[in-house]
Amino acid sequence: MSKVIEINDSQFQDEVINENQTVLAYFWASWCGPCRLVSPSINWAAENYGDRLKVVKLEVDANPETVANCKVEGVPALRVFKQGEIVSSLEGAIGKDKLKEFIETSI
């Protein structure tokens, strides 16, 4: 069973950009109510897609460099990376069904 990996700015290059596997990056904040609603679905994604998808999360306030580089304007935010490039992005709270659709069309 795969788990969500919490990373920071200094780990982003190795954990996401240099990763051969497709990566779902979840940007969140502790003060964000919608993030608390989305977090269980992100954990579900890691458990159910872990064989095809690496799932990482970054707290936005502590990681301004990555937030700026990924053009995150609001939280919660999702970015899918393939070979170090963003191939899909989404901002705002979504349910499990929408997350599943987002992942399926991105991987």
Backbone atoms as SQL, in Angstrom:
CREATE TABLE atoms (id INTEGER PRIMARY KEY, chain TEXT, resi INTEGER, resn TEXT, atom TEXT, x REAL, y REAL, z REAL);
INSERT INTO atoms VALUES
  (1, 'A', 1, 'MET', 'N', 0.848, -1.186, 0.000),
  (2, 'A', 1, 'MET', 'CA', 0.000, 0.000, 0.000),
  (3, 'A', 1, 'MET', 'C', 0.886, 1.238, 0.000),
  (4, 'A', 2, 'SER', 'N', 0.707, 2.083, -0.974),
  (5, 'A', 2, 'SER', 'CA', 1.499, 3.308, -1.076),
  (6, 'A', 2, 'SER', 'C', 0.919, 4.390, -0.181),
  (7, 'A', 3, 'LYS', 'N', 1.792, 5.280, 0.236),
  (8, 'A', 3, 'LYS', 'CA', 1.385, 6.383, 1.088),
  (9, 'A', 3, 'LYS', 'C', 1.758, 7.698, 0.427),
  (10, 'A', 4, 'VAL', 'N', 1.113, 8.759, 0.884),
  (11, 'A', 4, 'VAL', 'CA', 1.447, 10.099, 0.434),
  (12, 'A', 4, 'VAL', 'C', 2.770, 10.481, 1.087),
  (13, 'A', 5, 'ILE', 'N', 3.689, 10.991, 0.295),
  (14, 'A', 5, 'ILE', 'CA', 5.010, 11.380, 0.779),
  (15, 'A', 5, 'ILE', 'C', 5.026, 12.892, 0.962),
  (16, 'A', 6, 'GLU', 'N', 5.299, 13.347, 2.182),
  (17, 'A', 6, 'GLU', 'CA', 5.382, 14.784, 2.438),
  (18, 'A', 6, 'GLU', 'C', 6.785, 15.269, 2.097),
  (19, 'A', 7, 'ILE', 'N', 6.858, 16.270, 1.211),
  (20, 'A', 7, 'ILE', 'CA', 8.159, 16.787, 0.778),
  (21, 'A', 7, 'ILE', 'C', 8.204, 18.300, 0.958),
  (22, 'A', 8, 'ASN', 'N', 9.403, 18.873, 0.719),
  (23, 'A', 8, 'ASN', 'CA', 9.564, 20.323, 0.801),
  (24, 'A', 8, 'ASN', 'C', 10.325, 20.821, -0.428),
  (25, 'A', 9, 'ASP', 'N', 10.566, 22.130, -0.464),
  (26, 'A', 9, 'ASP', 'CA', 11.245, 22.741, -1.610),
  (27, 'A', 9, 'ASP', 'C', 12.551, 22.026, -1.966),
  (28, 'A', 10, 'SER', 'N', 13.344, 21.705, -0.951),
  (29, 'A', 10, 'SER', 'CA', 14.665, 21.122, -1.221),
  (30, 'A', 10, 'SER', 'C', 14.579, 19.702, -1.779),
  (31, 'A', 11, 'GLN', 'N', 13.462, 19.024, -1.571),
  (32, 'A', 11, 'GLN', 'CA', 13.290, 17.650, -2.062),
  (33, 'A', 11, 'GLN', 'C', 12.562, 17.582, -3.396),
  (34, 'A', 12, 'PHE', 'N', 11.969, 18.685, -3.820),
  (35, 'A', 12, 'PHE', 'CA', 11.106, 18.680, -4.997),
  (36, 'A', 12, 'PHE', 'C', 11.818, 18.193, -6.259),
  (37, 'A', 13, 'GLN', 'N', 13.022, 18.659, -6.487),
  (38, 'A', 13, 'GLN', 'CA', 13.771, 18.260, -7.684),
  (39, 'A', 13, 'GLN', 'C', 13.925, 16.740, -7.748),
  (40, 'A', 14, 'ASP', 'N', 14.403, 16.131, -6.661),
  (41, 'A', 14, 'ASP', 'CA', 14.634, 14.684, -6.646),
  (42, 'A', 14, 'ASP', 'C', 13.346, 13.876, -6.629),
  (43, 'A', 15, 'GLU', 'N', 12.376, 14.306, -5.831),
  (44, 'A', 15, 'GLU', 'CA', 11.149, 13.524, -5.634),
  (45, 'A', 15, 'GLU', 'C', 10.145, 13.666, -6.777),
  (46, 'A', 16, 'VAL', 'N', 10.189, 14.779, -7.499),
  (47, 'A', 16, 'VAL', 'CA', 9.182, 15.037, -8.542),
  (48, 'A', 16, 'VAL', 'C', 9.819, 15.208, -9.922),
  (49, 'A', 17, 'ILE', 'N', 10.670, 16.195, -10.075),
  (50, 'A', 17, 'ILE', 'CA', 11.222, 16.532, -11.393),
  (51, 'A', 17, 'ILE', 'C', 12.070, 15.390, -11.956),
  (52, 'A', 18, 'ASN', 'N', 12.909, 14.785, -11.136),
  (53, 'A', 18, 'ASN', 'CA', 13.802, 13.716, -11.602),
  (54, 'A', 18, 'ASN', 'C', 13.165, 12.328, -11.555),
  (55, 'A', 19, 'GLU', 'N', 11.927, 12.228, -11.131),
  (56, 'A', 19, 'GLU', 'CA', 11.240, 10.945, -10.977),
  (57, 'A', 19, 'GLU', 'C', 10.826, 10.391, -12.336),
  (58, 'A', 20, 'ASN', 'N', 11.076, 9.108, -12.564),
  (59, 'A', 20, 'ASN', 'CA', 10.663, 8.459, -13.815),
  (60, 'A', 20, 'ASN', 'C', 9.175, 8.151, -13.827),
  (61, 'A', 21, 'GLN', 'N', 8.607, 7.910, -12.664),
  (62, 'A', 21, 'GLN', 'CA', 7.189, 7.590, -12.538),
  (63, 'A', 21, 'GLN', 'C', 6.359, 8.878, -12.598),
  (64, 'A', 22, 'THR', 'N', 5.110, 8.782, -13.039),
  (65, 'A', 22, 'THR', 'CA', 4.194, 9.915, -12.994),
  (66, 'A', 22, 'THR', 'C', 3.982, 10.315, -11.541),
  (67, 'A', 23, 'VAL', 'N', 3.945, 11.633, -11.273),
  (68, 'A', 23, 'VAL', 'CA', 3.817, 12.136, -9.905),
  (69, 'A', 23, 'VAL', 'C', 2.605, 13.050, -9.798),
  (70, 'A', 24, 'LEU', 'N', 1.788, 12.812, -8.763),
  (71, 'A', 24, 'LEU', 'CA', 0.696, 13.711, -8.407),
  (72, 'A', 24, 'LEU', 'C', 1.179, 14.530, -7.219),
  (73, 'A', 25, 'ALA', 'N', 1.283, 15.843, -7.396),
  (74, 'A', 25, 'ALA', 'CA', 1.685, 16.742, -6.310),
  (75, 'A', 25, 'ALA', 'C', 0.441, 17.453, -5.788),
  (76, 'A', 26, 'TYR', 'N', 0.249, 17.359, -4.483),
  (77, 'A', 26, 'TYR', 'CA', -0.900, 17.953, -3.808),
  (78, 'A', 26, 'TYR', 'C', -0.389, 19.112, -2.956),
  (79, 'A', 27, 'PHE', 'N', -0.867, 20.308, -3.244),
  (80, 'A', 27, 'PHE', 'CA', -0.489, 21.510, -2.512),
  (81, 'A', 27, 'PHE', 'C', -1.618, 21.852, -1.546),
  (82, 'A', 28, 'TRP', 'N', -1.268, 22.049, -0.282),
  (83, 'A', 28, 'TRP', 'CA', -2.278, 22.252, 0.758),
  (84, 'A', 28, 'TRP', 'C', -1.779, 23.251, 1.795),
  (85, 'A', 29, 'ALA', 'N', -2.668, 23.626, 2.712),
  (86, 'A', 29, 'ALA', 'CA', -2.314, 24.507, 3.825),
  (87, 'A', 29, 'ALA', 'C', -3.088, 24.061, 5.056),
  (88, 'A', 30, 'SER', 'N', -2.467, 24.193, 6.217),
  (89, 'A', 30, 'SER', 'CA', -3.108, 23.760, 7.461),
  (90, 'A', 30, 'SER', 'C', -4.342, 24.595, 7.788),
  (91, 'A', 31, 'TRP', 'N', -4.383, 25.839, 7.328),
  (92, 'A', 31, 'TRP', 'CA', -5.505, 26.738, 7.600),
  (93, 'A', 31, 'TRP', 'C', -6.635, 26.606, 6.577),
  (94, 'A', 32, 'CYS', 'N', -6.472, 25.723, 5.611),
  (95, 'A', 32, 'CYS', 'CA', -7.404, 25.597, 4.482),
  (96, 'A', 32, 'CYS', 'C', -8.475, 24.541, 4.769),
  (97, 'A', 33, 'GLY', 'N', -9.703, 24.998, 4.961),
  (98, 'A', 33, 'GLY', 'CA', -10.815, 24.071, 5.201),
  (99, 'A', 33, 'GLY', 'C', -11.032, 23.087, 4.062),
  (100, 'A', 34, 'PRO', 'N', -11.101, 23.546, 2.806),
  (101, 'A', 34, 'PRO', 'CA', -11.273, 22.621, 1.691),
  (102, 'A', 34, 'PRO', 'C', -10.150, 21.580, 1.592),
  (103, 'A', 35, 'CYS', 'N', -8.940, 21.948, 2.020),
  (104, 'A', 35, 'CYS', 'CA', -7.830, 20.987, 2.004),
  (105, 'A', 35, 'CYS', 'C', -8.123, 19.803, 2.926),
  (106, 'A', 36, 'ARG', 'N', -8.748, 20.097, 4.072),
  (107, 'A', 36, 'ARG', 'CA', -9.094, 19.020, 5.005),
  (108, 'A', 36, 'ARG', 'C', -10.122, 18.072, 4.394),
  (109, 'A', 37, 'LEU', 'N', -10.968, 18.596, 3.524),
  (110, 'A', 37, 'LEU', 'CA', -11.959, 17.760, 2.844),
  (111, 'A', 37, 'LEU', 'C', -11.312, 16.899, 1.759),
  (112, 'A', 38, 'VAL', 'N', -10.306, 17.432, 1.085),
  (113, 'A', 38, 'VAL', 'CA', -9.654, 16.742, -0.034),
  (114, 'A', 38, 'VAL', 'C', -8.630, 15.710, 0.448),
  (115, 'A', 39, 'SER', 'N', -7.983, 15.962, 1.577),
  (116, 'A', 39, 'SER', 'CA', -6.891, 15.093, 2.050),
  (117, 'A', 39, 'SER', 'C', -7.231, 13.596, 2.084),
  (118, 'A', 40, 'PRO', 'N', -8.404, 13.182, 2.574),
  (119, 'A', 40, 'PRO', 'CA', -8.700, 11.742, 2.547),
  (120, 'A', 40, 'PRO', 'C', -8.720, 11.166, 1.126),
  (121, 'A', 41, 'SER', 'N', -9.161, 11.942, 0.163),
  (122, 'A', 41, 'SER', 'CA', -9.183, 11.478, -1.231),
  (123, 'A', 41, 'SER', 'C', -7.765, 11.353, -1.786),
  (124, 'A', 42, 'ILE', 'N', -6.864, 12.231, -1.348),
  (125, 'A', 42, 'ILE', 'CA', -5.465, 12.151, -1.784),
  (126, 'A', 42, 'ILE', 'C', -4.839, 10.870, -1.228),
  (127, 'A', 43, 'ASN', 'N', -5.137, 10.562, 0.034),
  (128, 'A', 43, 'ASN', 'CA', -4.655, 9.303, 0.623),
  (129, 'A', 43, 'ASN', 'C', -5.218, 8.107, -0.135),
  (130, 'A', 44, 'TRP', 'N', -6.488, 8.178, -0.503),
  (131, 'A', 44, 'TRP', 'CA', -7.127, 7.116, -1.286),
  (132, 'A', 44, 'TRP', 'C', -6.411, 6.942, -2.628),
  (133, 'A', 45, 'ALA', 'N', -6.067, 8.058, -3.268),
  (134, 'A', 45, 'ALA', 'CA', -5.376, 8.000, -4.564),
  (135, 'A', 45, 'ALA', 'C', -4.031, 7.295, -4.420),
  (136, 'A', 46, 'ALA', 'N', -3.296, 7.611, -3.361),
  (137, 'A', 46, 'ALA', 'CA', -1.992, 6.968, -3.143),
  (138, 'A', 46, 'ALA', 'C', -2.156, 5.469, -2.944),
  (139, 'A', 47, 'GLU', 'N', -3.190, 5.071, -2.219),
  (140, 'A', 47, 'GLU', 'CA', -3.431, 3.651, -1.965),
  (141, 'A', 47, 'GLU', 'C', -3.878, 2.911, -3.218),
  (142, 'A', 48, 'ASN', 'N', -4.701, 3.553, -4.037),
  (143, 'A', 48, 'ASN', 'CA', -5.297, 2.874, -5.184),
  (144, 'A', 48, 'ASN', 'C', -4.525, 3.011, -6.493),
  (145, 'A', 49, 'TYR', 'N', -3.679, 4.019, -6.599),
  (146, 'A', 49, 'TYR', 'CA', -2.913, 4.241, -7.825),
  (147, 'A', 49, 'TYR', 'C', -1.420, 4.161, -7.593),
  (148, 'A', 50, 'GLY', 'N', -1.008, 3.715, -6.414),
  (149, 'A', 50, 'GLY', 'CA', 0.397, 3.686, -6.048),
  (150, 'A', 50, 'GLY', 'C', 1.284, 2.884, -6.978),
  (151, 'A', 51, 'ASP', 'N', 0.703, 1.929, -7.709),
  (152, 'A', 51, 'ASP', 'CA', 1.486, 1.138, -8.656),
  (153, 'A', 51, 'ASP', 'C', 1.798, 1.922, -9.934),
  (154, 'A', 52, 'ARG', 'N', 1.027, 2.989, -10.202),
  (155, 'A', 52, 'ARG', 'CA', 1.207, 3.773, -11.430),
  (156, 'A', 52, 'ARG', 'C', 1.522, 5.239, -11.171),
  (157, 'A', 53, 'LEU', 'N', 1.442, 5.645, -9.910),
  (158, 'A', 53, 'LEU', 'CA', 1.489, 7.064, -9.584),
  (159, 'A', 53, 'LEU', 'C', 2.145, 7.269, -8.232),
  (160, 'A', 54, 'LYS', 'N', 3.105, 8.166, -8.176),
  (161, 'A', 54, 'LYS', 'CA', 3.706, 8.570, -6.907),
  (162, 'A', 54, 'LYS', 'C', 2.934, 9.800, -6.434),
  (163, 'A', 55, 'VAL', 'N', 2.528, 9.822, -5.174),
  (164, 'A', 55, 'VAL', 'CA', 1.755, 10.938, -4.640),
  (165, 'A', 55, 'VAL', 'C', 2.574, 11.655, -3.569),
  (166, 'A', 56, 'VAL', 'N', 2.775, 12.953, -3.779),
  (167, 'A', 56, 'VAL', 'CA', 3.507, 13.773, -2.813),
  (168, 'A', 56, 'VAL', 'C', 2.623, 14.950, -2.399),
  (169, 'A', 57, 'LYS', 'N', 2.918, 15.497, -1.227),
  (170, 'A', 57, 'LYS', 'CA', 2.194, 16.698, -0.815),
  (171, 'A', 57, 'LYS', 'C', 3.163, 17.721, -0.266),
  (172, 'A', 58, 'LEU', 'N', 2.838, 18.985, -0.512),
  (173, 'A', 58, 'LEU', 'CA', 3.649, 20.115, -0.059),
  (174, 'A', 58, 'LEU', 'C', 2.755, 21.130, 0.626),
  (175, 'A', 59, 'GLU', 'N', 3.182, 21.567, 1.784),
  (176, 'A', 59, 'GLU', 'CA', 2.476, 22.611, 2.510),
  (177, 'A', 59, 'GLU', 'C', 2.905, 23.945, 1.896),
  (178, 'A', 60, 'VAL', 'N', 1.950, 24.741, 1.423),
  (179, 'A', 60, 'VAL', 'CA', 2.286, 25.911, 0.607),
  (180, 'A', 60, 'VAL', 'C', 3.064, 26.990, 1.360),
  (181, 'A', 61, 'ASP', 'N', 2.717, 27.262, 2.599),
  (182, 'A', 61, 'ASP', 'CA', 3.371, 28.344, 3.328),
  (183, 'A', 61, 'ASP', 'C', 4.853, 28.067, 3.560),
  (184, 'A', 62, 'ALA', 'N', 5.203, 26.809, 3.746),
  (185, 'A', 62, 'ALA', 'CA', 6.584, 26.435, 4.039),
  (186, 'A', 62, 'ALA', 'C', 7.429, 26.216, 2.778),
  (187, 'A', 63, 'ASN', 'N', 6.801, 26.215, 1.609),
  (188, 'A', 63, 'ASN', 'CA', 7.505, 25.879, 0.371),
  (189, 'A', 63, 'ASN', 'C', 7.203, 26.875, -0.751),
  (190, 'A', 64, 'PRO', 'N', 7.534, 28.155, -0.545),
  (191, 'A', 64, 'PRO', 'CA', 7.174, 29.187, -1.529),
  (192, 'A', 64, 'PRO', 'C', 7.851, 29.029, -2.880),
  (193, 'A', 65, 'GLU', 'N', 9.034, 28.458, -2.915),
  (194, 'A', 65, 'GLU', 'CA', 9.752, 28.302, -4.181),
  (195, 'A', 65, 'GLU', 'C', 8.994, 27.366, -5.124),
  (196, 'A', 66, 'THR', 'N', 8.598, 26.206, -4.614),
  (197, 'A', 66, 'THR', 'CA', 7.863, 25.241, -5.432),
  (198, 'A', 66, 'THR', 'C', 6.492, 25.776, -5.796),
  (199, 'A', 67, 'VAL', 'N', 5.833, 26.435, -4.864),
  (200, 'A', 67, 'VAL', 'CA', 4.519, 27.036, -5.134),
  (201, 'A', 67, 'VAL', 'C', 4.623, 28.011, -6.302),
  (202, 'A', 68, 'ALA', 'N', 5.649, 28.848, -6.310),
  (203, 'A', 68, 'ALA', 'CA', 5.836, 29.812, -7.391),
  (204, 'A', 68, 'ALA', 'C', 6.166, 29.111, -8.705),
  (205, 'A', 69, 'ASN', 'N', 7.071, 28.142, -8.661),
  (206, 'A', 69, 'ASN', 'CA', 7.473, 27.430, -9.881),
  (207, 'A', 69, 'ASN', 'C', 6.311, 26.664, -10.505),
  (208, 'A', 70, 'CYS', 'N', 5.412, 26.159, -9.680),
  (209, 'A', 70, 'CYS', 'CA', 4.262, 25.385, -10.180),
  (210, 'A', 70, 'CYS', 'C', 3.032, 26.262, -10.405),
  (211, 'A', 71, 'LYS', 'N', 3.208, 27.570, -10.206),
  (212, 'A', 71, 'LYS', 'CA', 2.133, 28.542, -10.430),
  (213, 'A', 71, 'LYS', 'C', 0.855, 28.194, -9.661),
  (214, 'A', 72, 'VAL', 'N', 1.028, 27.830, -8.399),
  (215, 'A', 72, 'VAL', 'CA', -0.117, 27.530, -7.538),
  (216, 'A', 72, 'VAL', 'C', -0.690, 28.852, -7.055),
  (217, 'A', 73, 'GLU', 'N', -1.954, 29.089, -7.368),
  (218, 'A', 73, 'GLU', 'CA', -2.599, 30.348, -6.998),
  (219, 'A', 73, 'GLU', 'C', -3.615, 30.180, -5.881),
  (220, 'A', 74, 'GLY', 'N', -4.013, 28.967, -5.606),
  (221, 'A', 74, 'GLY', 'CA', -4.970, 28.700, -4.541),
  (222, 'A', 74, 'GLY', 'C', -4.826, 27.271, -4.077),
  (223, 'A', 75, 'VAL', 'N', -5.339, 26.999, -2.897),
  (224, 'A', 75, 'VAL', 'CA', -5.291, 25.635, -2.363),
  (225, 'A', 75, 'VAL', 'C', -6.703, 25.167, -2.035),
  (226, 'A', 76, 'PRO', 'N', -6.939, 23.882, -2.117),
  (227, 'A', 76, 'PRO', 'CA', -6.017, 22.829, -2.542),
  (228, 'A', 76, 'PRO', 'C', -5.727, 22.909, -4.045),
  (229, 'A', 77, 'ALA', 'N', -4.542, 22.436, -4.405),
  (230, 'A', 77, 'ALA', 'CA', -4.141, 22.420, -5.811),
  (231, 'A', 77, 'ALA', 'C', -3.471, 21.092, -6.133),
  (232, 'A', 78, 'LEU', 'N', -3.674, 20.630, -7.350),
  (233, 'A', 78, 'LEU', 'CA', -3.067, 19.382, -7.817),
  (234, 'A', 78, 'LEU', 'C', -2.279, 19.658, -9.090),
  (235, 'A', 79, 'ARG', 'N', -1.124, 19.012, -9.198),
  (236, 'A', 79, 'ARG', 'CA', -0.313, 19.068, -10.414),
  (237, 'A', 79, 'ARG', 'C', 0.157, 17.648, -10.712),
  (238, 'A', 80, 'VAL', 'N', 0.016, 17.233, -11.957),
  (239, 'A', 80, 'VAL', 'CA', 0.527, 15.931, -12.376),
  (240, 'A', 80, 'VAL', 'C', 1.756, 16.177, -13.237),
  (241, 'A', 81, 'PHE', 'N', 2.841, 15.484, -12.892),
  (242, 'A', 81, 'PHE', 'CA', 4.119, 15.615, -13.593),
  (243, 'A', 81, 'PHE', 'C', 4.474, 14.316, -14.300),
  (244, 'A', 82, 'LYS', 'N', 4.936, 14.446, -15.544),
  (245, 'A', 82, 'LYS', 'CA', 5.524, 13.335, -16.288),
  (246, 'A', 82, 'LYS', 'C', 6.860, 13.822, -16.823),
  (247, 'A', 83, 'GLN', 'N', 7.918, 13.076, -16.561),
  (248, 'A', 83, 'GLN', 'CA', 9.268, 13.463, -16.983),
  (249, 'A', 83, 'GLN', 'C', 9.588, 14.913, -16.601),
  (250, 'A', 84, 'GLY', 'N', 9.188, 15.317, -15.418),
  (251, 'A', 84, 'GLY', 'CA', 9.517, 16.632, -14.893),
  (252, 'A', 84, 'GLY', 'C', 8.668, 17.781, -15.396),
  (253, 'A', 85, 'GLU', 'N', 7.672, 17.495, -16.229),
  (254, 'A', 85, 'GLU', 'CA', 6.812, 18.538, -16.791),
  (255, 'A', 85, 'GLU', 'C', 5.395, 18.401, -16.254),
  (256, 'A', 86, 'ILE', 'N', 4.745, 19.544, -16.009),
  (257, 'A', 86, 'ILE', 'CA', 3.341, 19.523, -15.599),
  (258, 'A', 86, 'ILE', 'C', 2.482, 19.165, -16.806),
  (259, 'A', 87, 'VAL', 'N', 1.694, 18.098, -16.674),
  (260, 'A', 87, 'VAL', 'CA', 0.812, 17.684, -17.770),
  (261, 'A', 87, 'VAL', 'C', -0.659, 17.945, -17.454),
  (262, 'A', 88, 'SER', 'N', -0.993, 18.106, -16.166),
  (263, 'A', 88, 'SER', 'CA', -2.362, 18.409, -15.756),
  (264, 'A', 88, 'SER', 'C', -2.318, 19.231, -14.484),
  (265, 'A', 89, 'SER', 'N', -3.287, 20.117, -14.342),
  (266, 'A', 89, 'SER', 'CA', -3.377, 20.880, -13.101),
  (267, 'A', 89, 'SER', 'C', -4.830, 21.170, -12.774),
  (268, 'A', 90, 'LEU', 'N', -5.068, 21.341, -11.488),
  (269, 'A', 90, 'LEU', 'CA', -6.422, 21.576, -10.996),
  (270, 'A', 90, 'LEU', 'C', -6.305, 22.335, -9.695),
  (271, 'A', 91, 'GLU', 'N', -7.186, 23.283, -9.480),
  (272, 'A', 91, 'GLU', 'CA', -7.218, 24.002, -8.207),
  (273, 'A', 91, 'GLU', 'C', -8.635, 23.995, -7.684),
  (274, 'A', 92, 'GLY', 'N', -8.758, 23.890, -6.365),
  (275, 'A', 92, 'GLY', 'CA', -10.059, 23.872, -5.712),
  (276, 'A', 92, 'GLY', 'C', -10.392, 22.493, -5.182),
  (277, 'A', 93, 'ALA', 'N', -11.356, 22.468, -4.274),
  (278, 'A', 93, 'ALA', 'CA', -11.767, 21.217, -3.635),
  (279, 'A', 93, 'ALA', 'C', -12.537, 20.342, -4.621),
  (280, 'A', 94, 'ILE', 'N', -12.196, 19.063, -4.630),
  (281, 'A', 94, 'ILE', 'CA', -12.906, 18.096, -5.461),
  (282, 'A', 94, 'ILE', 'C', -13.167, 16.841, -4.645),
  (283, 'A', 95, 'GLY', 'N', -14.180, 16.105, -5.038),
  (284, 'A', 95, 'GLY', 'CA', -14.505, 14.851, -4.373),
  (285, 'A', 95, 'GLY', 'C', -13.723, 13.699, -4.997),
  (286, 'A', 96, 'LYS', 'N', -13.911, 12.530, -4.428),
  (287, 'A', 96, 'LYS', 'CA', -13.179, 11.353, -4.881),
  (288, 'A', 96, 'LYS', 'C', -13.475, 11.012, -6.338),
  (289, 'A', 97, 'ASP', 'N', -14.722, 11.144, -6.766),
  (290, 'A', 97, 'ASP', 'CA', -15.073, 10.815, -8.152),
  (291, 'A', 97, 'ASP', 'C', -14.352, 11.729, -9.138),
  (292, 'A', 98, 'LYS', 'N', -14.319, 13.019, -8.845),
  (293, 'A', 98, 'LYS', 'CA', -13.633, 13.979, -9.715),
  (294, 'A', 98, 'LYS', 'C', -12.119, 13.744, -9.683),
  (295, 'A', 99, 'LEU', 'N', -11.591, 13.394, -8.506),
  (296, 'A', 99, 'LEU', 'CA', -10.161, 13.090, -8.399),
  (297, 'A', 99, 'LEU', 'C', -9.826, 11.860, -9.224),
  (298, 'A', 100, 'LYS', 'N', -10.664, 10.849, -9.156),
  (299, 'A', 100, 'LYS', 'CA', -10.439, 9.625, -9.940),
  (300, 'A', 100, 'LYS', 'C', -10.417, 9.964, -11.437),
  (301, 'A', 101, 'GLU', 'N', -11.365, 10.771, -11.883),
  (302, 'A', 101, 'GLU', 'CA', -11.443, 11.177, -13.294),
  (303, 'A', 101, 'GLU', 'C', -10.193, 11.971, -13.682),
  (304, 'A', 102, 'PHE', 'N', -9.760, 12.887, -12.800),
  (305, 'A', 102, 'PHE', 'CA', -8.570, 13.688, -13.047),
  (306, 'A', 102, 'PHE', 'C', -7.332, 12.812, -13.199),
  (307, 'A', 103, 'ILE', 'N', -7.190, 11.839, -12.303),
  (308, 'A', 103, 'ILE', 'CA', -6.038, 10.928, -12.359),
  (309, 'A', 103, 'ILE', 'C', -6.100, 10.059, -13.602),
  (310, 'A', 104, 'GLU', 'N', -7.246, 9.484, -13.871),
  (311, 'A', 104, 'GLU', 'CA', -7.390, 8.579, -15.021),
  (312, 'A', 104, 'GLU', 'C', -7.047, 9.268, -16.340),
  (313, 'A', 105, 'THR', 'N', -7.393, 10.532, -16.470),
  (314, 'A', 105, 'THR', 'CA', -7.092, 11.248, -17.709),
  (315, 'A', 105, 'THR', 'C', -5.664, 11.776, -17.740),
  (316, 'A', 106, 'SER', 'N', -4.964, 11.719, -16.604),
  (317, 'A', 106, 'SER', 'CA', -3.609, 12.271, -16.512),
  (318, 'A', 106, 'SER', 'C', -2.483, 11.237, -16.572),
  (319, 'A', 107, 'ILE', 'N', -2.807, 9.976, -16.247),
  (320, 'A', 107, 'ILE', 'CA', -1.724, 8.975, -16.182),
  (321, 'A', 107, 'ILE', 'C', -1.638, 8.107, -17.419);
